[in-house]
Amino acid sequence: MNLENININEDIEIDDGTNKSIISEEQEDVSKASDVWKYFTKDINYKQNKKAKCNHCGITYTCTAGATTNLKKHIKSKHSSSEKMQEMSIKDILKAVPKWKYNNDEMLKCLVKWIIVNQHSFTIVEEPAFADLIYALQPDAKLISADTVKRKIMDLYESNINKVKESFKNITGKISFTIDIWTSPSAKSFLSLTAHYIDDDWKLNNVLVDFIQIFGKHMGENIKNAFMLGINKLLIQNKIMGITTDNASNNLTFVDALAKENNSFQKDNHFRCFAHVINLCVQDALKELDDKLSQLRTLLNKIHHSPQRQEKLSFNCELHGINNLKVVLDVSTRWNFTFDMINRALYLKEALNSLALSEKDLKNFIITDDEWSELEKVKLFLEKFKEITLMFSSLYPTLSMLIPRAPIGFNYISEGEEENEGEDGNESEDEIGNDNEESTIKKAAMNCRVKLFHYYNKTNDACIIVMILDPRLKMEYYNDEM
């Protein structure tokens, strides 16, 4: 055979006894180079089974007689957009992406939201440095005045209050409320009004529905007027179920005035915040313990108000191998801060002792081992009330837990009293005297107990009903107690 006359593009027949035709190597390469193989991967045994797998969706096709028609049809019908994107150059793809266009109205919406959420002054938009920042980000930006910010916020409020009003129209049941009075840094008083209700999907909702300014004294009549202004605006004046307040006396006159004006509200559906009750009880106890806390409080104040002493405290923490934590100061209106103050001080005990010994001005406030021991007992006394406070500060309803959990406080107080009595029920000799540490804690416990009983006896039948309806409790508490 003359090799020069052979066309390598033609099939060649090899006489091996089977008389089969094979594809030339160049044709095999042409097949591999087909566009369809950008989107499909051949099976490892492709030469035997002629199977190929789609790179996009994973579906497998068989190439009958090596044909790729069905593969191409699949790409066009299922992945035409992907195919188009792969065929496009990077330049074409960038052209296809929509160009970003600055929208001043969208910027102002974000600006107003930022001012509300972060409680910035309206006048921040008129500060030169703020304007420089905005113009550096977008030279075409158009800022607004403080008055316009205020107007936009009020418009936003009206828009949202209307949405809330519309949603309340669909509530088939009653609505309960929690209220509280808050005074702003600018000495303006506001009544916060939060609604609690169950929707048709049995989902519990808690919505802050209004924030109403109160003018004049915080008298019950003024609170009632502000409350009615809020619920009348929402058209829910006939859906009042219960109201929870703190234990201030003006809230009692508010409830009386509201019951007289609104027939849908019953006075018995006024509930006292039990976390606030605990606060009042423990505050009474702390009055007896003030002498035990005064030295610690003074020491911590002197450290807190001196950057140099804070640095020395950090050094002593490192020296004694404890975490570098700052001291905690108590707040007169929040007893739990007193617990936190004692708890933190006990943790920093070694560091505080070292600092007090090294400072001439602090030596008069050194806390002895006996005094630390007393503080440990005060901490243990307060710890149970901390747990109860956290439980009743939940986002979820806790009224059903009032009757079962309040006695924990009574029992705990009783245990504290009994620990200070001898086996015959009388005080031992070591516990006699007003200056005795156990006697002081006992008096604190008695003060707490009296206050707790005072408010516990003011609970109404609703507490019993909700407890029985609570599937976690039902009659279990009464069965155990009877």
C-alpha positions in Angstrom: 0.0 0.0 0.0 1.3 3.5 -0.9 1.3 5.5 2.3 1.2 8.8 0.4 -2.3 8.0 -1.0 -3.9 7.3 2.4 -6.4 10.0 3.6 -6.0 10.1 7.3 -9.5 11.6 7.6 -11.1 8.5 6.3 -12.1 5.5 8.3 -9.6 2.7 7.9 -10.7 -0.9 8.0 -8.5 -3.4 9.9 -9.0 -7.0 9.1 -8.8 -8.5 12.5 -11.4 -11.1 11.9 -14.2 -9.0 13.1 -14.3 -6.5 10.2 -15.3 -3.6 12.6 -14.9 0.1 11.7 -13.3 2.4 14.2 -13.1 6.1 14.4 -9.9 7.7 13.6 -8.0 9.4 16.4 -8.5 12.8 14.8 -12.2 12.3 14.7 -12.2 11.3 18.4 -10.4 14.5 19.2 -13.0 16.5 17.1 -15.7 14.8 19.2 -14.0 15.8 22.4 -13.7 19.3 21.2 -17.4 19.7 20.6 -19.0 22.7 22.5 -21.3 20.4 24.4 -18.4 19.1 26.4 -18.1 22.5 28.1 -21.3 21.5 30.0 -20.9 17.7 30.2 -18.3 15.4 31.7 -17.7 12.0 30.2 -18.1 8.9 32.3 -14.8 7.2 33.2 -16.0 4.3 31.0 -17.4 6.5 28.3 -15.9 4.3 25.4 -17.9 1.4 26.7 -21.2 3.0 28.0 -21.2 6.3 26.1 -22.6 8.1 29.2 -22.0 11.8 30.1 -23.1 13.8 33.2 -24.4 17.4 33.1 -22.0 19.7 35.1 -25.0 21.9 36.1 -27.7 19.5 37.4 -25.9 16.2 37.5 -28.3 14.4 35.1 -26.8 11.6 33.0 -27.4 10.9 29.3 -26.3 8.2 26.9 -24.8 9.3 23.7 -26.3 6.8 21.2 -23.8 5.9 18.6 -21.6 8.7 20.0 -24.2 11.4 19.0 -24.5 14.5 21.3 -27.8 15.8 20.0 -29.7 15.0 23.2 -27.0 16.6 25.3 -27.3 19.9 23.3 -31.1 19.8 23.6 -30.7 19.5 27.4 -28.4 22.5 27.6 -30.7 24.7 25.5 -33.9 23.7 27.4 -32.6 23.6 30.9 -29.5 25.8 31.1 -29.7 28.3 28.3 -29.0 31.2 30.6 -25.9 29.5 32.0 -24.7 28.6 28.6 -25.1 32.2 27.5 -23.2 33.5 30.5 -20.3 31.1 29.8 -20.1 32.2 26.3 -20.0 35.9 27.3 -16.7 37.6 27.9 -16.0 39.3 31.2 -16.5 42.6 29.5 -19.9 41.5 28.3 -20.9 40.3 31.7 -20.0 43.6 33.4 -22.0 45.4 30.8 -25.0 43.2 31.5 -24.9 44.0 35.3 -27.3 46.9 35.9 -25.5 50.1 36.8 -26.0 51.4 40.4 -27.8 54.7 40.5 -27.8 57.0 43.6 -31.2 57.6 45.0 -31.5 60.5 47.4 -34.9 59.5 48.7 -33.6 56.1 49.7 -30.6 57.7 51.4 -33.0 60.0 53.4 -35.1 57.0 54.5 -32.0 55.3 55.8 -30.8 58.5 57.5 -34.1 58.9 59.3 -34.0 55.3 60.4 -30.5 55.7 61.7 -31.4 58.8 63.7 -34.4 56.9 65.3 -32.6 53.6 66.1 -29.5 55.3 67.5 -31.4 58.1 69.2 -29.5 60.9 67.6 -30.4 64.5 67.8 -32.4 65.9 64.8 -29.8 68.6 64.5 -27.0 66.2 63.6 -27.9 66.7 60.0 -26.9 70.3 60.3 -23.5 69.7 61.8 -20.7 70.6 59.3 -18.7 67.4 60.0 -21.7 65.2 59.3 -22.4 67.0 56.0 -18.7 66.6 55.0 -19.0 62.8 55.6 -22.1 62.5 53.5 -20.7 64.6 50.6 -17.5 62.6 50.7 -19.5 59.4 50.2 -21.9 61.0 47.6 -21.2 64.5 46.2 -24.7 64.6 44.7 -26.4 64.0 48.1 -29.0 66.5 49.2 -29.3 66.8 53.0 -32.4 68.1 54.9 -32.8 70.4 57.9 -33.5 69.3 61.4 -37.1 70.4 61.1 -37.6 68.2 58.0 -36.1 65.3 59.9 -38.7 65.8 62.7 -41.5 66.1 60.1 -40.4 62.9 58.4 -40.2 61.0 61.7 -43.7 62.1 62.6 -45.0 61.1 59.2 -43.3 57.7 59.7 -45.0 57.4 63.1 -48.4 58.2 61.6 -47.9 55.6 58.9 -46.9 52.9 61.3 -49.6 53.7 63.8 -52.1 53.3 61.0 -50.7 49.9 60.2 -51.0 48.9 63.9 -54.6 50.1 63.9 -55.4 48.0 60.9 -53.8 44.9 62.5 -55.8 45.4 65.7 -59.1 45.4 63.7 -58.5 41.7 63.0 -58.0 40.8 66.7 -61.0 38.8 67.8 -60.0 38.6 71.5 -59.0 41.0 74.2 -55.8 42.9 74.7 -53.7 43.3 77.8 -51.4 46.2 78.5 -48.2 47.0 80.4 -47.5 50.6 81.1 -44.6 52.5 82.6 -43.6 56.2 82.9 -40.2 57.2 81.6 -38.4 60.6 82.0 -36.1 61.6 79.2 -32.7 63.3 79.7 -34.4 66.5 78.7 -36.8 66.1 81.7 -39.9 65.2 79.6 -42.2 62.5 80.9 -43.6 59.8 78.6 -46.0 56.9 79.1 -45.0 53.8 77.3 -47.9 51.6 76.2 -47.3 48.0 75.3 -50.0 45.7 74.0 -50.0 41.9 74.5 -52.5 39.7 72.6 -52.9 36.3 70.9 -53.7 36.4 67.2 -55.8 34.0 65.1 -52.7 31.7 64.6 -52.4 31.4 68.4 -49.2 33.4 68.4 -48.3 35.6 71.3 -47.6 39.2 70.2 -46.0 42.0 72.2 -46.1 45.4 70.5 -45.0 48.8 71.8 -48.0 50.7 70.4 -47.4 54.2 71.7 -45.1 56.6 73.6 -47.3 59.4 74.9 -46.0 62.6 76.5 -47.5 63.3 80.0 -47.8 66.9 81.0 -48.1 68.1 84.6 -47.8 65.9 87.7 -47.9 62.1 87.4 -51.3 61.9 89.0 -53.7 59.0 88.3 -56.0 61.2 86.3 -53.2 62.4 84.0 -52.0 58.8 83.5 -55.5 57.8 82.6 -55.9 60.6 80.1 -52.6 59.6 78.4 -53.6 56.0 78.4 -57.1 56.7 76.9 -55.5 59.0 74.3 -53.3 56.0 73.1 -56.0 53.3 73.0 -58.7 55.7 71.5 -56.3 56.4 68.6 -56.0 52.7 68.0 -59.8 52.2 68.3 -59.3 49.4 70.9 -60.9 51.1 73.9 -63.5 48.2 74.1 -60.9 45.5 74.1 -59.0 46.1 77.4 -58.5 42.9 79.3 -55.8 43.5 81.9 -53.3 46.1 82.9 -49.9 45.5 84.6 -48.2 48.4 86.4 -45.6 48.9 89.0 -46.7 49.5 92.6 -46.6 53.3 92.7 -49.7 54.8 94.4 -50.6 56.9 91.4 -51.2 53.7 89.4 -54.0 52.8 91.9 -55.7 56.1 91.2 -55.1 55.6 87.5 -56.9 52.2 87.7 -59.8 53.7 89.6 -60.2 56.5 87.2 -60.0 54.2 84.2 -62.6 51.8 85.6 -65.0 54.7 86.0 -64.6 56.0 82.5 -64.3 52.7 80.6 -66.9 50.0 81.2 -65.0 47.3 79.4 -62.2 47.4 82.1 -62.7 45.7 85.5 -60.6 46.9 88.4 -59.8 43.3 89.4 -57.9 43.0 86.2 -55.1 45.3 87.5 -51.9 43.3 88.1 -48.9 44.4 90.0 -45.5 43.7 88.5 -44.1 41.0 90.7 -40.5 41.8 89.8 -41.2 45.3 91.1 -42.7 43.7 94.3 -39.5 41.8 94.8 -37.5 45.0 94.3 -39.5 46.7 97.1 -39.2 43.8 99.4 -35.4 43.5 99.0 -35.0 47.3 99.3 -36.6 47.1 102.8 -34.2 44.3 103.7 -31.2 46.3 102.5 -32.1 49.1 104.9 -31.1 46.8 107.7 -27.9 45.8 105.9 -26.8 49.3 105.0 -24.1 49.4 107.7 -22.6 46.2 106.5 -22.4 47.6 102.9 -21.3 51.1 103.5 -17.6 50.4 103.9 -17.5 48.2 100.7 -19.5 50.8 98.8 -17.1 53.6 99.8 -14.0 51.6 98.9 -15.5 50.7 95.4 -16.5 54.3 94.8 -13.0 55.5 95.5 -11.5 53.0 93.1 -14.1 53.6 90.4 -13.5 57.4 90.3 -9.7 57.1 90.1 -8.1 56.0 86.9 -4.8 55.3 88.7 -6.5 53.0 91.2 -8.2 51.2 88.4 -4.9 50.5 86.9 -3.5 49.3 90.2 -6.5 47.0 90.6 -5.9 45.5 87.1 -2.2 44.9 88.1 -3.4 43.2 91.3 -5.9 41.0 89.4 -3.0 39.8 87.2 -0.8 39.3 90.3 -3.4 37.1 92.0 -4.3 35.2 88.8 -7.9 36.4 88.5 -9.8 37.9 85.6 -9.2 41.6 85.1 -12.7 42.9 85.9 -13.9 46.3 86.9 -15.8 47.0 90.2 -19.6 47.3 90.1 -21.4 50.1 91.8 -24.9 49.7 93.2 -27.9 51.8 92.2 -30.3 52.9 94.9 -33.5 52.1 92.9 -32.3 48.6 91.7 -31.5 46.2 94.4 -30.0 43.6 92.0 -27.1 46.0 91.4 -26.3 45.7 95.1 -26.2 41.9 94.6 -23.9 42.4 91.6 -21.7 44.8 93.5 -21.2 42.3 96.4 -20.8 39.3 94.0 -18.1 41.1 92.0 -16.3 42.4 95.1 -16.1 38.8 96.5 -14.6 37.7 93.2 -12.0 40.5 93.4 -11.4 40.0 97.1 -7.7 39.4 97.0 -7.0 42.2 94.5 -9.1 44.6 96.5 -7.3 43.7 99.7 -3.9 44.2 98.1 -4.9 47.6 96.7 -6.4 48.8 100.0 -3.2 47.8 101.9 -1.0 49.6 99.3 -2.9 52.9 99.4 -2.6 55.2 102.4 -6.0 56.8 101.7 -7.7 53.4 101.4 -6.3 51.8 104.6 -9.4 53.0 106.6 -11.5 51.0 104.3 -9.7 47.7 104.4 -12.3 44.9 104.7 -11.5 42.3 107.3 -11.9 38.5 106.9 -15.0 38.7 109.3 -16.5 41.4 107.2 -15.9 39.4 104.0 -17.6 36.5 105.6 -20.6 38.7 106.4 -20.7 39.9 102.8 -20.8 36.3 101.7 -23.8 35.7 103.8 -25.6 38.8 102.5 -24.8 37.6 99.0 -26.4 34.1 99.7 -29.4 35.9 101.2 -29.9 38.0 98.0 -29.1 35.3 95.5 -32.5 33.5 95.6 -34.3 36.8 95.0 -32.0 37.4 92.0 -33.2 34.1 90.5 -36.9 34.9 91.1 -36.5 38.4 89.6 -34.9 37.0 86.5 -37.7 34.5 86.1 -40.5 37.1 86.4 -38.6 39.5 84.0 -39.2 37.1 81.1 -40.7 38.2 77.8 -43.3 35.5 78.2 -46.4 35.6 80.6 -45.5 34.6 84.1 -48.7 35.3 86.0 -49.5 31.6 86.3 -46.2 31.1 88.1 -46.9 33.8 90.8 -48.7 31.5 93.3 -46.3 28.6 93.0 -43.2 30.7 93.0 -43.9 33.4 95.6 -43.9 30.9 98.5 -40.3 30.1 97.5 -39.5 33.6 98.8 -41.5 33.0 102.0 -39.8 29.7 102.6 -36.4 31.1 101.9 -36.9 34.0 104.3 -38.2 31.6 106.9 -35.1 29.4 106.6 -33.0 32.5 107.0 -34.8 33.3 110.2 -34.7 29.8 111.6 -31.0 29.5 111.1 -30.5 32.3 113.6 -32.5 30.5 116.3 -31.3 27.8 118.7 -32.7 24.2 118.8 -35.3 25.3 121.3 -36.6 28.0 119.0 -34.9 30.8 120.9 -32.0 32.9 119.8 -28.6 31.6 121.0 -26.4 33.7 123.1 -24.0 34.4 120.2 -27.0 35.9 118.2 -28.2 38.3 120.8 -27.6 42.0 120.2 -28.4 44.5 117.4 -24.8 44.5 116.2 -24.7 40.7 115.8 -24.4 39.8 112.1 -27.0 37.0 112.1 -29.4 39.2 114.1 -29.1 41.9 111.4 -29.7 39.5 108.6 -32.7 38.1 110.5 -34.2 41.6 110.8 -33.6 42.2 107.1 -35.4 38.9 106.3 -38.3 39.8 108.5 -38.7 43.2 106.8 -38.6 41.5 103.4 -41.2 38.9 104.6 -43.7 41.5 105.8 -43.5 43.4 102.5 -43.8 40.3 100.5 -46.9 39.1 102.4 -48.4 42.6 102.0 -48.4 42.4 98.2 -49.0 38.7 98.0 -52.3 39.1 99.8 -53.4 41.7 97.1 -53.4 39.0 94.3 -56.8 38.3 92.8 -58.6 35.2 91.5 -57.1 35.7 88.0 -53.8 34.3 89.4 -55.6 31.1 90.4 -57.4 30.7 87.2 -54.4 31.2 84.9 -52.4 28.8 87.1 -55.1 26.0 86.7 -55.2 26.7 82.9 -51.5 26.5 82.6 -50.9 22.9 81.2 -47.6 22.7 83.1 -49.3 23.2 86.5 -53.1 22.7 86.4 -54.1 21.4 89.9 -50.6 20.0 90.7 -49.7 22.8 93.1 -52.8 22.5 95.1 -52.6 18.7 95.2 -49.1 18.9 96.5 -49.9 21.6 99.1 -53.1 20.2 100.4 
